[in-house]
Each structure stands twice: as structure tokens, then as C-alpha cells.
């Protein structure tokens, strides 16, 4: 399964890469909340965790690469401490979600990060999202249990 995971993630740099902003937002901001209703945040978070289980990644660099390949945006580590990591996500596709007041528009990514780090650290994790409206980016804080 690991080989197919790696192959599925790779893209040919010669292929044009484009995604319709309207199509992306239509599914992400209209259809999913319509289908999932009031449970949208929780379901998206757990869906992100499930995706991470299907696509286990060995290190931080592969997480960054996955985000780029999935068109989720440019992910970068801003700070790392003994029991947490702060990530920054930027993309033109997230501008409208950052500016909106919806609380669940980054739960898929948050769940994905939580599960990836949990698998890498071998410790329970949780991710908190912090949209930054002025700079059109999202900060994610991934925290895990400290070694006792």
C-alpha cells in the first residue's frame, strides 16, 4: 500500500496544474456544509484524520509536499517546541475562507495534521486552527502529550 500511496502523491512537473477557484469553493464552502449540516466541523476534522491514515507520511517535508500536491496550499513550520508545532498555511484558494466567519473551513487540514503528527510522534495529538484575516493565511498549532 505504501508504494501506491507514494505514486498517487507524485505529480509530473510538466503537467499544467490548475484548479477552478469557483469549483473548489462550491464544493468546499457550499456543498459540504449543506450535506454535513451542523456536524460539519467534527466530520471534516475526522475526515482529515482518516485521510492521514490512508496516506501516512514519514516526515514533515512529506506533509508539506502532500499539502502542495492536494492543492491545499503552501505549508511551512513556523515554530517547534518540545510538545507542539506551529504551521502556517497560505494559498490564494483560502483567501475567502480566511475572511469568512465560519469556524470549520480548515478542519479537514487540521485533522490531517493532527493524525500525521500523531503517527510520527507516537503520542495523542490535537490541532487548533487560527485564521489570520489580515494576511490571508491560517496558523495551525499541533499539540501532543509530553513524555512523562
Backbone as CSV, one residue per row, in Angstrom:
resi,resn,N_x,N_y,N_z,CA_x,CA_y,CA_z,C_x,C_y,C_z
1,UNK,0.827,-1.202,0.000,0.000,0.000,0.000,0.860,1.250,0.000
2,UNK,2.005,1.186,0.669,2.880,2.347,0.756,3.329,2.810,-0.632
3,UNK,3.694,1.850,-1.515,4.145,2.227,-2.846,3.059,2.963,-3.617
4,UNK,1.823,2.478,-3.521,0.746,3.146,-4.241,0.473,4.525,-3.654
5,UNK,0.673,4.677,-2.357,0.498,5.984,-1.723,1.497,6.976,-2.294
6,UNK,2.766,6.563,-2.371,3.790,7.449,-2.901,3.512,7.812,-4.355
7,UNK,3.098,6.836,-5.147,2.813,7.069,-6.552,1.631,8.010,-6.717
8,UNK,0.594,7.827,-5.907,-0.587,8.667,-6.016,-0.291,10.117,-5.688
9,UNK,0.692,10.358,-4.851,1.016,11.722,-4.463,1.859,12.447,-5.489
10,UNK,2.650,11.711,-6.258,3.581,12.348,-7.163,2.836,12.990,-8.320
11,UNK,3.404,14.079,-8.798,2.831,14.728,-9.969,3.946,14.990,-10.955
12,UNK,3.590,15.060,-12.185,4.548,15.352,-13.235,4.656,16.868,-13.341
13,UNK,5.848,17.408,-13.138,6.025,18.866,-13.158,5.788,19.460,-14.543
14,UNK,5.772,18.616,-15.588,5.496,19.103,-16.935,4.005,19.324,-17.157
15,UNK,3.172,18.692,-16.339,1.729,18.834,-16.495,1.272,20.178,-15.939
16,UNK,0.403,20.876,-16.679,-0.126,22.129,-16.129,-0.987,21.814,-14.913
17,UNK,-0.867,22.637,-13.909,-1.595,22.414,-12.673,-2.524,23.577,-12.433
18,UNK,-3.793,23.353,-12.606,-4.734,24.418,-12.333,-5.975,23.839,-11.678
19,UNK,-6.620,24.666,-10.921,-7.834,24.257,-10.243,-8.793,25.443,-10.292
20,UNK,-10.039,25.161,-10.577,-11.025,26.227,-10.651,-11.362,26.705,-9.250
21,UNK,-11.157,27.986,-9.011,-11.479,28.552,-7.708,-12.965,28.406,-7.414
22,UNK,-13.785,28.654,-8.413,-15.229,28.523,-8.227,-15.608,27.082,-7.881
23,UNK,-15.081,26.126,-8.627,-15.396,24.719,-8.368,-14.938,24.274,-6.994
24,UNK,-13.748,24.691,-6.623,-13.189,24.341,-5.319,-14.059,24.918,-4.196
25,UNK,-14.389,26.199,-4.302,-15.200,26.846,-3.269,-16.623,26.315,-3.245
26,UNK,-17.155,25.972,-4.408,-18.506,25.419,-4.483,-18.613,24.133,-3.667
27,UNK,-17.655,23.263,-3.843,-17.668,22.008,-3.084,-17.345,22.259,-1.616
28,UNK,-16.289,23.014,-1.369,-15.771,23.187,-0.018,-16.668,24.056,0.860
29,UNK,-17.187,25.150,0.326,-17.909,26.119,1.141,-19.423,26.000,1.062
30,UNK,-19.938,25.359,0.010,-21.384,25.275,-0.149,-21.877,23.838,0.012
31,UNK,-21.358,22.936,-0.804,-21.876,21.570,-0.824,-21.600,20.800,0.470
32,UNK,-20.366,20.781,0.913,-20.055,20.019,2.129,-20.852,20.480,3.345
33,UNK,-20.905,21.779,3.644,-21.725,22.203,4.785,-23.215,21.882,4.598
34,UNK,-23.681,21.921,3.358,-25.080,21.592,3.086,-25.365,20.120,3.403
35,UNK,-24.447,19.262,3.017,-24.618,17.826,3.249,-24.388,17.470,4.718
36,UNK,-23.348,18.042,5.306,-22.936,17.643,6.660,-23.687,18.384,7.760
37,UNK,-24.264,19.531,7.450,-25.047,20.277,8.426,-24.231,20.758,9.612
38,UNK,-24.863,20.761,10.774,-24.230,21.323,11.975,-23.015,20.527,12.444
39,UNK,-22.870,19.302,11.959,-21.731,18.469,12.353,-20.522,18.637,11.438
40,UNK,-20.585,19.601,10.536,-19.514,19.809,9.558,-18.125,19.891,10.192
41,UNK,-17.906,20.711,11.222,-16.537,20.811,11.765,-15.988,19.479,12.251
42,UNK,-16.784,18.750,13.006,-16.322,17.479,13.567,-16.073,16.452,12.468
43,UNK,-16.978,16.375,11.505,-16.828,15.393,10.427,-15.610,15.708,9.578
44,UNK,-15.391,16.985,9.257,-14.219,17.345,8.466,-12.922,17.041,9.213
45,UNK,-12.899,17.292,10.519,-11.698,17.006,11.307,-11.391,15.507,11.256
46,UNK,-12.410,14.686,11.494,-12.208,13.235,11.483,-11.917,12.730,10.080
47,UNK,-12.484,13.371,9.060,-12.175,13.002,7.681,-10.699,13.283,7.374
48,UNK,-10.186,14.399,7.892,-8.768,14.705,7.724,-7.894,13.661,8.388
49,UNK,-8.295,13.211,9.570,-7.540,12.166,10.262,-7.568,10.864,9.459
50,UNK,-8.724,10.563,8.902,-8.847,9.334,8.101,-7.968,9.404,6.846
51,UNK,-7.956,10.563,6.194,-7.071,10.738,5.034,-5.608,10.514,5.417
52,UNK,-5.226,11.023,6.569,-3.842,10.867,7.025,-3.505,9.395,7.266
53,UNK,-4.479,8.625,7.716,-4.241,7.188,7.910,-4.065,6.481,6.566
54,UNK,-4.787,6.958,5.557,-4.675,6.365,4.219,-3.365,6.764,3.531
55,UNK,-2.841,7.933,3.895,-1.620,8.455,3.301,-0.599,8.769,4.393
56,UNK,-0.095,7.741,5.083,0.882,8.007,6.150,2.171,8.576,5.562
57,UNK,2.673,9.620,6.201,3.860,10.304,5.709,4.966,10.213,6.754
58,UNK,6.201,9.960,6.325,7.283,9.693,7.274,7.876,10.909,7.977
59,UNK,7.705,12.109,7.398,8.343,13.282,7.997,7.619,14.565,7.603
60,UNK,8.078,15.663,8.175,7.449,16.962,7.943,7.519,17.383,6.469
61,UNK,8.648,17.108,5.827,8.795,17.500,4.426,7.736,16.847,3.548
62,UNK,7.410,15.604,3.840,6.384,14.897,3.061,4.991,15.477,3.335
63,UNK,4.761,15.973,4.537,3.483,16.632,4.844,3.360,17.902,4.001
64,UNK,4.418,18.682,3.948,4.437,19.910,3.149,4.179,19.572,1.684
65,UNK,4.824,18.541,1.193,4.658,18.106,-0.196,3.212,17.654,-0.461
66,UNK,2.632,16.925,0.490,1.258,16.462,0.342,0.298,17.643,0.220
67,UNK,0.462,18.641,1.077,-0.402,19.825,1.023,-0.313,20.491,-0.348
68,UNK,0.877,20.607,-0.878,1.053,21.219,-2.201,0.375,20.365,-3.279
69,UNK,0.596,19.057,-3.237,0.017,18.167,-4.243,-1.502,18.105,-4.155
70,UNK,-2.050,18.260,-2.967,-3.503,18.235,-2.779,-4.138,19.597,-3.076
71,UNK,-3.333,20.571,-3.439,-3.780,21.948,-3.685,-4.401,22.577,-2.441
72,UNK,-3.922,22.160,-1.269,-4.391,22.747,-0.024,-3.631,24.021,0.296
73,UNK,-2.464,24.211,-0.301,-1.696,25.416,-0.082,-0.251,25.137,0.273
74,UNK,0.450,26.227,0.527,1.865,26.165,0.887,1.971,26.114,2.406
75,UNK,2.475,25.004,2.907,2.570,24.764,4.343,4.017,24.931,4.789
76,UNK,4.186,25.567,5.933,5.534,25.832,6.442,5.523,25.784,7.966
77,UNK,6.572,25.236,8.542,6.703,25.231,10.004,7.180,26.603,10.446
78,UNK,6.470,27.193,11.416,6.862,28.493,11.941,7.626,28.357,13.258
79,UNK,7.165,27.442,14.127,7.814,27.232,15.424,7.658,25.775,15.806
80,UNK,8.661,25.268,16.483,8.546,23.913,17.024,9.075,23.917,18.453
81,UNK,8.279,23.341,19.336,8.654,23.196,20.736,8.661,21.712,21.078
82,UNK,8.942,21.430,22.323,9.019,20.048,22.791,7.706,19.291,22.604
83,UNK,6.580,19.983,22.729,5.290,19.302,22.667,4.291,19.965,21.720
84,UNK,4.787,20.794,20.794,3.883,21.393,19.808,4.644,21.934,18.608
85,UNK,3.905,22.035,17.507,4.436,22.621,16.276,3.411,23.629,15.783
86,UNK,3.895,24.774,15.331,3.019,25.756,14.703,3.327,25.774,13.215
87,UNK,2.303,25.521,12.417,2.401,25.520,10.970,1.684,26.751,10.415
88,UNK,2.122,27.224,9.260,1.452,28.315,8.560,1.041,27.796,7.183
89,UNK,-0.207,28.072,6.805,-0.726,27.660,5.502,-1.145,28.899,4.727
90,UNK,-0.655,28.993,3.482,-1.024,30.109,2.615,-1.403,29.568,1.244
91,UNK,-2.406,30.195,0.636,-2.831,29.828,-0.711,-3.876,30.828,-1.182
92,UNK,-3.870,31.145,-2.473,-4.937,32.009,-2.991,-6.318,31.366,-2.810
93,UNK,-6.370,30.039,-2.753,-7.642,29.340,-2.603,-8.255,29.480,-1.215
94,UNK,-7.492,29.943,-0.241,-8.036,30.025,1.116,-8.431,31.441,1.517
95,UNK,-8.194,32.406,0.635,-8.447,33.803,0.976,-9.890,34.018,1.435
96,UNK,-10.861,33.532,0.665,-12.263,33.770,1.042,-12.626,33.036,2.327
97,UNK,-12.046,31.867,2.551,-12.348,31.137,3.790,-11.756,31.842,5.002
98,UNK,-10.579,32.420,4.849,-9.957,33.139,5.965,-10.788,34.366,6.316
99,UNK,-11.320,35.045,5.297,-12.071,36.272,5.539,-13.482,36.005,6.066
100,UNK,-13.982,34.800,5.876,-15.333,34.489,6.356,-15.286,34.216,7.855
101,UNK,-16.446,34.147,8.459,-16.513,33.921,9.897,-16.746,32.456,10.244
102,UNK,-16.758,31.591,9.247,-17.001,30.170,9.505,-15.844,29.584,10.304
103,UNK,-16.176,28.757,11.255,-15.167,28.192,12.145,-14.618,26.866,11.654
104,UNK,-15.229,26.278,10.640,-14.862,24.913,10.287,-14.198,24.768,8.936
105,UNK,-13.785,25.830,8.311,-13.277,25.718,6.961,-11.863,25.153,6.859
106,UNK,-11.187,24.961,7.956,-9.846,24.378,7.912,-9.753,23.129,8.777
107,UNK,-10.890,22.571,9.117,-10.908,21.386,9.969,-10.358,20.154,9.254
108,UNK,-10.551,20.037,7.956,-10.000,18.911,7.205,-8.473,18.911,7.323
109,UNK,-7.879,20.063,7.086,-6.422,20.192,7.172,-5.938,19.993,8.607
110,UNK,-6.701,20.521,9.567,-6.325,20.375,10.979,-6.317,18.911,11.390
111,UNK,-7.341,18.176,11.008,-7.394,16.751,11.324,-6.268,15.979,10.665
112,UNK,-5.969,16.340,9.423,-4.883,15.688,8.691,-3.548,15.899,9.416
113,UNK,-3.280,17.141,9.802,-2.036,17.432,10.527,-1.983,16.696,11.867
114,UNK,-3.099,16.686,12.584,-3.126,16.009,13.885,-2.754,14.538,13.737
115,UNK,-3.356,13.874,12.775,-3.099,12.440,12.617,-1.692,12.157,12.106
116,UNK,-1.194,12.971,11.179,0.177,12.765,10.691,1.188,12.882,11.828
117,UNK,1.028,13.920,12.642,1.969,14.134,13.744,1.802,13.045,14.805
118,UNK,0.567,12.631,15.038,0.326,11.537,15.988,1.048,10.272,15.539
119,UNK,0.970,9.962,14.256,1.649,8.780,13.723,3.160,8.924,13.809
120,UNK,3.671,10.114,13.573,5.114,10.324,13.607,5.664,10.354,15.032
121,UNK,4.912,10.964,15.959,5.389,11.112,17.342,5.004,9.933,18.226
122,UNK,3.979,9.176,17.823,3.509,8.066,18.647,2.824,8.535,19.913
123,UNK,2.193,9.703,19.850,1.527,10.281,21.008,0.240,10.968,20.553
124,UNK,-0.784,10.974,21.396,-2.054,11.617,21.051,-1.837,13.090,20.740
125,UNK,-2.502,13.554,19.691,-2.352,14.946,19.270,-3.702,15.601,19.056
126,UNK,-3.664,16.914,18.998,-4.832,17.709,18.659,-4.326,18.948,17.927
127,UNK,-5.089,19.387,16.940,-4.708,20.568,16.171,-5.754,21.656,16.336
128,UNK,-5.269,22.876,16.532,-6.125,24.054,16.650,-5.803,24.974,15.482
129,UNK,-6.835,25.525,14.863,-6.632,26.425,13.732,-6.822,27.865,14.165
130,UNK,-6.060,28.747,13.529,-6.121,30.170,13.833,-6.051,30.956,12.528
131,UNK,-7.195,31.214,11.875,-7.158,32.031,10.652,-6.649,33.445,10.962
132,UNK,-5.799,33.969,10.099,-5.244,35.312,10.251,-5.766,36.140,9.079
133,UNK,-6.831,36.902,9.321,-7.531,37.604,8.246,-6.677,38.643,7.538
134,UNK,-5.864,39.363,8.266,-5.088,40.446,7.655,-4.074,39.938,6.631
135,UNK,-3.544,38.750,6.853,-2.522,38.244,5.933,-3.000,37.045,5.117
136,UNK,-4.297,36.728,5.192,-4.876,35.642,4.393,-4.104,34.332,4.515
137,UNK,-3.894,33.933,5.731,-3.233,32.655,5.986,-3.875,32.020,7.207
138,UNK,-3.502,30.807,7.462,-4.015,30.077,8.615,-2.835,29.526,9.387
139,UNK,-2.884,29.676,10.693,-1.891,29.047,11.559,-2.544,27.841,12.206
140,UNK,-1.810,26.749,12.269,-2.260,25.537,12.942,-1.289,25.242,14.070
141,UNK,-1.826,25.002,15.254,-1.000,24.583,16.372,-1.322,23.128,16.640
142,UNK,-0.319,22.268,16.475,-0.468,20.848,16.737,0.210,20.569,18.071
143,UNK,-0.572,20.062,19.029,-0.036,19.760,20.357,-0.140,18.274,20.617
144,UNK,0.861,17.742,21.310,0.834,16.334,21.684,1.208,16.189,23.138
145,UNK,0.921,15.007,23.684,1.213,14.765,25.091,2.716,14.726,25.315
146,UNK,3.146,15.370,26.378,4.561,15.390,26.730,4.957,14.031,27.267
147,UNK,6.232,13.680,27.034,6.762,12.456,27.642,6.819,12.638,29.143
148,UNK,6.381,11.631,29.863,6.364,11.729,31.327,7.597,11.108,31.908
